[in-house]
Amino acid sequence: MTRLEKLRQKMTEMELDGFIVTQPYNRRYLSGFTGSSGNLIITQDKRALATDSRYYEQVRQQCPDWQLLEVGYGFADNMLEILRGLGLGGRRVGFEAGHLDVASLHKWERALEGRLILVHTEGFVEQVRMLKDADEIASLKKAIALADEALVHITGWMQPGMTELQVAWELETYMRTRGASALSFAPVVASGVNAAKPHARATDQVIQAGEPITMDFGCVVDGYCSDLTRTVCLGEPASDKYLNVWNTVYQAQQAAIRGAKGGMTGEVVDKLARDVIAEAGYSDYFGHGLGHSLGLDVHESPRYSFTYPGEVPAGVVMTVEPGIYIPGWGGVRIEDVVLVGEEAVEVLTSAPKEPVLERNN
């Protein structure tokens, strides 16, 4: 079943005659269009892409099977005419409530004059995107492999005395010059006490020997994201706490990877790792969820989390990334990407896990 067929099946289940897609990743997923502006309009027998003149040629090249609606910048003002032209006058038309601001919704409602029914939906296309097909998995593997290579490079290259920003730039340069079209997000390079902040951004802080250094980064290849985290120490750790914390996080991650399989809830898989951290006495220092799905976007649904009671089915690609963060000291996080199977997960990440990197002082 194609992506559009799956979406149309969901439209039938919700008694929708049409659906308007505004979210950029959803737009790309369904049509292949990579431009920054445009709306997909989908019915049971039509598919159209409304955009402005910046993208007319791009649509013709990327989406030859889609009807191009050359609406310029007047989509909202001419919605009634556009939708009637696609047979949706007086019909039920779904829209992505999570991706449309209130001002735009009010503008749509004024333009439609009550002549058709706008139906609020949430996560409509995202539910279709959740299960990755073979082409998506192939693209994800390329992005993951490049991030793995970058990790091997950076751990051999970095030295005490460099700044976090220098390391972040080297990571970015390495990935961009070897096939990445973009970064998944701004790299986290957090050394010493900065590693106690899960989403710290690189600063001009100088990296010291013997302290924890957390690096969280990823890249985009063929439109798909990777996400990798490793924590290392350059030379002998300054305290015994580092290896104790690092090994606790590693064991927590391995417990989740060994125990996870398709159909388990996000809460249950999260608890596999969280219990290991709690038993070691660090329960107060692991505040975020265990992982998330990724694909065209680096953070997708479903999630491995104490806040996610839903099932995580086979066919989903997930991160597994427990962490311990101790204010005033630092932190450790280890993250891999896995493909969820019926009976187990397959680890797609191959980057080494080395807590201590030998350095000549």
N, C-alpha and C positions, 0 to 999 in steps of 0.2 A: 504494500500500500504506500503510495507516495505521500509526501508531506501535506500537499493540498487535499488529498483524499481523506487523510486523518482529520484535518481541520474541518472539512465539510461534514464528516461524520459527527464531529462534536457540535457543529452548527445544527444539524438535524436533531440531535438529542436535546438541544436547548431551544428548538423551534425558532431558529434564526434564519431569516431569508437572506441576510447579507452580513458582512463583517468588515469593519474598517481597522486596518493595522497602522499604527503610528509609531510604535517603538522601533528604533533603528535595527537592533539585532533581530527582532522578529520579522521585520521587513526583509532583511537580507536572507534570513533562513528560508522564507517562503518563496522569494522571487529571485534571489541572487543579486539584487540591486545594492550597491555599496555606497551610493550617494548619501549626503547628509540630510536631505529634505525630500519628503514625498509621502503619500498615503496609498496603501493598498486597499482596494475595494474588491471583496470576494463574494460571489454568489455561488449557487450550486452549478451554474454553467458558464460563468464569466469570471475573468480575472483582469483587473485593470490597475494601472499605476498612475496616479495623478501627481504631477510635479511641475516645476518651473523650468524656464528655458536653459538654465545652467546644466540641466541633466537630460534633455531630450535625446541627444545622441548617445549618451551613456546608457539610457534605458533601452534604446534600440539595439545596442551591442550586447548588453548583459542580460536582457530579458526579452528576447525576440518573440516569445510566446505570450507575452502580456500586452494587453491593449494599452497604448500610451495615451493618457489624457493630458493634453497640453493646456493646463489651467493657469499657468503663470503663478502669480502670488494670490490668486483669488479663489482658492479652494473653499475656504470657509464662507465667503460671501455668496458663492454659487453652488453650495452643497445640494440644495433641493433639486436644481436642474440636473446636476451631475448624477445624483442618485436615481432620479426618475429616469434618466437616460439609460441606466443599467437595470431598469425594471423594478426599482425598490420603492417607488411611490406608495405610501400607505402601508409599508411592510415593517417587519421587526429587524432592526439593524444593530448588531452588537458593536461595542467599542471598548478600547482598552482603558478602563477607568484609572488604572495605576500609572498611566503614561500620558494623561491629558490633564492639563491644569484647569482650574476652575474657570478662569477667564475664557479660555478656548472653548470649554464646554458651553458656557453661556452664549458665546458667539454662535456656536453650532445650533443651539436651541432656537435662537432668534432667527437664524437663516432658514431653519426647517419649518417654522411656523406651525408646529404640531402636525405636519402632513405625513410624518412617519414616526415610528416609535424607536427611540434610541434605548438600547438595552445595556445596562452596566454589566461588565464582566471583569474578572481579575484572574490573571494567570492562565488565560485561555490558550494562547499560543505557547506559552512556557511549558504547559503540560505536554504538548506534542514534542517540544524541543528536549524534554527530559531524557528520553531514550535516544542514545546516539547510534547512528547507522554506521556502516563500514567505512564510508568516505570520511565521516567526521572523526572516527577513531584513528584513521590513518593520519589525518591532519594533526590531531592532538598528539599523536606519537612523535611527529616531526618537531612540534614545539617543545615537547618534553625532552626529547633527545638533545636539542640545542641548549636548553637550560642546563641539562646534565653536563654537557661539554663546558659551558661557561663556569660551572662550579669547579670542575677539575682545573680549569685554567686559573681561576681567581685564587684558589687555595695554594697553588704553586707560586703565584705572582706576588701576593700581598705580604707586606713586612711591617713589623712594628715601626712606628714613626709616620706612617701614612695616615691620611685623614679618612674618615668615613666617606666623604664626598669623592675622594680619589678612587676608592674601591667601587663605589656606585657607578662612577663614570666608566671605569674599566669594564665593569659588567655590561653596561649599556652598549659601549663601543664594540665589545666582543660579539654580542648577540646581533646587533644591527648590521655589522659587516659580514655576517655569516648566514644571512637569510631571513632574519626577523624583520617584519614590516613595521613593528612597533613593540613597545613593552606592554606587558599585561597591566602594569601599574608602576608607579615610581618605586624603585628598589628600596627596601629596608636594609640599611647597614647600621647596626646599633651595637656599639662597643661599651664595655664596662657597665656603669649604672644605666646607660641609655637602653641596654638590652632588657631592662625591666618594663619597658613600654612596648606592648605587642606590635603596635603599628608606628613605631618611631620612624622618622625619615632621616636620611643621612645628613650629617652636620659637618662642620669643620673640626670636630673633636678628633684629636690624635689618638690612634689606636696604640694601646700599650701591650707589651708582652705579658702573658699570664692571666689576661682577663677574658671573659666570655665575649664573643662577637657573633651576633645573630645576623644572618643574611637571608632575606626573603625576597625573591624576584621571579620573574617569568617573562616570556616573550610571546609574540603573536606570529604564527606561521599559517598561511592559507586562511587567515581570519580566525584561527583557533588559538586559545591561550594555554600556556603552561603556568605552573605555580610550584615553586620549590623553596624549602627552607632548610638551612643547616646552621648549627651553632658550633663554632670552633674556638680553640684557644691557641695562640701563637707561642709555642714554647711551654715550659712547665707551668701548670696552673698555680696561681698565687695562693689558692686555698684548697683544702680537701673538699669543700662544699661543691665546687664546680663538677667534679666527676660524679659525686653522689647525685646531684640534680640532673646532670646529663643522662646518667644511666637510668634514673627513674623515668625520665621522659621517653627514653628509648624503649624501655620495657612496657610502658603504657601504650606507645604506638604499636609495638609488636603484638600486644594482647588484642588490640582492636583489629589489626590486620588479620591475625589468625582466626578471630571469632566472627568476623563480619561475613554475611552472605546476603543474597537477594531476598527481599521480603521482610527483613528485620526492620524495626522502627529506628528512626534517628536517635531516639532517646536510649534505646537498648545498646546500640553500638557505642554511643558516647560514653555510656556507663562502664563499658569494658575497659576503657582507658582511664576514666575518672577514678575508678576503684583502686587502680594501681597507685595513682598519685596520692589518693587519700590515705591509703595504707602506709605510704612512706612519710606521711605527716605534712604534705604540701597542699591539702585540699583548698586552703584559703588563697592559693596563688595560681589557680587555674580557673580563670573566669569566663573564657569564651568557649564556644562550641568546638567540637572535635574536627569538623570539616564541612565542606560544601561541595556542590557540584560545580563543574566548569565546562565551558565550551566556547561559543562565540563571545560570551562574557566571562570574566574571570570568577564572578560569584553568581551562581545560578542555584535554582532549587532542584532537588531537595537538599537537606542538610543532615549531617550527623551532629545532633545537639540535644541538650537537655530541654530545649524549648521546641523540639520538633517531634511530635508524637506520631507523625505519618510514616508509612512504610517507604523504604528506599528499594526500589525494584531492581532486578537484574537488568543490565544494559545501561546503567547510569555510570558516569565517570565521577569519582569523588576524590577529595583530598582527605588525608588523615594527618592531623597536625596538632598533637597535644603540646602544651607548653607549661612552664613554671616561671613566674615572674615575681621577683622579690625586690621590693623598693629599697633603694640604697645599696643594693648589691649587683643586681643584673638579672639575667634570665636565660632560658634555654627553650628553643622550639625546634622540632624536627618534623618535616613535612614531606610526604610522598603522595603521588597520584595513583589511584587504583581504579580498575574496571570491575564493577560489581557483577559477579556471576551467580548462578543459581545455588551453588554449593560452597563457593569461596570467592575471594577477590583476587584479581591478578594485579600485581604491582607493576606499574608502567615506568616508574622512575628507576634509574640505575645509578644515580650519583652516589658516590661513597659516603659513608657515615664515619667520620674520623673526629673524635672529640678533641684531640690534641695534634697539632701540626708541628713537627720538629723544626726548630729554627736555630741557627748559629748566632749566638749573642756576641 
